[in-house]
Amino acid sequence: MGLWQRRIFPVLLDRVMQNRRLAELRRRIAGEARGCVLEIGIGSGLNLPFYGRSVEHLTGIDPSPELLARAAERARWVGFPVRLLTGSAEELPLADRSVDCVVSSWTLCSIPDVRRALAEIVRVLRPGGAFLFVEHGLAPDPRVACAQRWLTPFWRRIAGGCHLDRPVPELLAESGLQLQEVESGYLLPGPRLFTYHWTGRAVPAREAGSGRAGGGNARGVHPDAASDSRSHADGLRARR
């Protein structure tokens, strides 16, 4: 990695990702986590203040030692043990079925082999476990999607490998994760190239027939997202 990726970009990322609207989305997913938690792409630990008392301990993994150093400072102020590891979500150093929740916020966009990472998530989730996420990606508007595909090869070079055009629901389904709850739409202000999001909960397909996985809801929040909010997986029914 060059100086930009090692030193400058992590500092910029840490600052850009701190604002009220992002905090609301972080609170939504981190607040639902429980038990033994794995956070992939933990970065500088911006989710840490939003985890609740149901968390017993947390393992955070990230490829950037610079960001993990910042996460270590934030971890000092939480009420549960935190273990921080330098590594990749594509090769999780955890045993099969060893965590209750996996949390991901704005991470799937930048993983080189995202399908492998999702397979790893399925592998480490315990029965009854859940994948809690907020991610951005390919918009349903054809014009926006075309621009995202055009810009991504350049954007990922300057933005830590970030892809603007990943179809998150399809990737989850391919990996064996079934959407249980999802909200989709242009959830943040700003250019639509960057602001189409999904946030919610997915469970391994092996769990889909039991517990909370018995049904799910999809909520679209923007007129342009109507086609995206109808159904991403079996059992999802649009509302609102």
BELHUHU-V374561 format. One record per residue. RES is the residue in one letter. PHI is phi as a letter, one per 40 degrees, with the letter a starting at -180 (999 if undefined). PSI is psi as a letter, one per 20 degrees, with the letter a starting at -180 (* if undefined). Layout:
res,phi,psi
RES,PHI,PSI
RES,PHI,PSI
//
This chain:
res,phi,psi
M,999,q
G,c,r
L,d,h
W,d,g
Q,c,h
R,c,h
R,b,g
I,c,g
F,c,g
P,d,h
V,c,g
L,c,g
L,c,g
D,d,h
R,c,g
V,c,h
M,c,j
Q,b,o
N,a,r
R,c,g
R,c,g
L,c,h
A,c,h
E,c,g
L,c,h
R,c,g
R,c,h
R,c,g
I,c,g
A,c,h
G,c,i
E,c,i
A,c,q
R,a,r
G,g,c
C,c,o
V,b,p
L,b,p
E,b,o
I,c,q
G,g,l
I,c,h
G,f,c
S,c,j
G,g,k
L,c,i
N,c,i
L,d,g
P,c,i
F,c,i
Y,c,q
G,c,a
R,c,i
S,c,i
V,c,p
E,c,g
H,a,r
L,b,p
T,b,p
G,b,p
I,b,p
D,a,q
P,c,i
S,b,o
P,c,h
E,c,g
L,c,h
L,c,h
A,c,h
R,c,h
A,c,h
A,c,h
E,c,g
R,c,h
A,c,i
R,c,i
W,b,j
V,c,r
G,c,k
F,a,q
P,c,q
V,b,p
R,b,p
L,b,p
L,b,p
T,c,p
G,i,a
S,b,q
A,c,i
E,c,i
E,a,m
L,c,p
P,c,l
L,b,q
A,c,r
D,d,q
R,f,l
S,b,i
V,b,q
D,c,h
C,a,q
V,b,p
V,b,p
S,a,p
S,b,o
W,f,l
T,b,g
L,d,h
C,c,h
S,b,j
I,c,p
P,d,g
D,b,n
V,c,h
R,c,h
R,c,h
A,c,g
L,c,h
A,c,h
E,c,h
I,c,g
V,c,h
R,c,g
V,c,i
L,c,p
R,c,r
P,d,p
G,g,i
G,c,r
A,a,q
F,b,o
L,b,p
F,a,q
V,b,p
E,a,q
H,b,r
G,i,b
L,c,p
A,c,q
P,c,h
D,c,o
P,d,h
R,c,g
V,c,g
A,c,g
C,c,g
A,c,h
Q,c,g
R,c,h
W,c,g
L,c,h
T,d,g
P,d,h
F,c,g
W,c,g
R,c,h
R,c,h
I,b,i
A,b,l
G,g,k
G,g,j
C,c,p
H,c,p
L,c,i
D,b,k
R,c,p
P,c,n
V,d,g
P,d,h
E,c,g
L,c,g
L,c,g
A,c,g
E,c,h
S,c,i
G,g,j
L,b,p
Q,b,p
L,c,p
Q,b,g
E,b,p
V,a,p
E,b,p
S,b,q
G,i,a
Y,c,n
L,c,i
L,b,q
P,c,q
G,h,a
P,d,p
R,c,i
L,d,h
F,b,i
T,b,j
Y,c,p
H,b,q
W,b,p
T,b,p
G,i,b
R,b,p
A,b,q
V,b,q
P,d,q
A,d,h
R,c,i
E,b,i
A,c,h
G,c,j
S,b,r
G,f,b
R,c,i
A,c,j
G,c,i
G,a,r
G,a,r
N,b,q
A,b,p
R,b,p
G,c,q
V,b,j
H,a,q
P,d,h
D,c,i
A,c,j
A,d,g
S,c,h
D,c,h
S,c,j
R,c,g
S,a,p
H,b,i
A,a,r
D,d,p
G,g,i
L,c,p
R,b,p
A,c,q
R,a,r
R,g,*
//
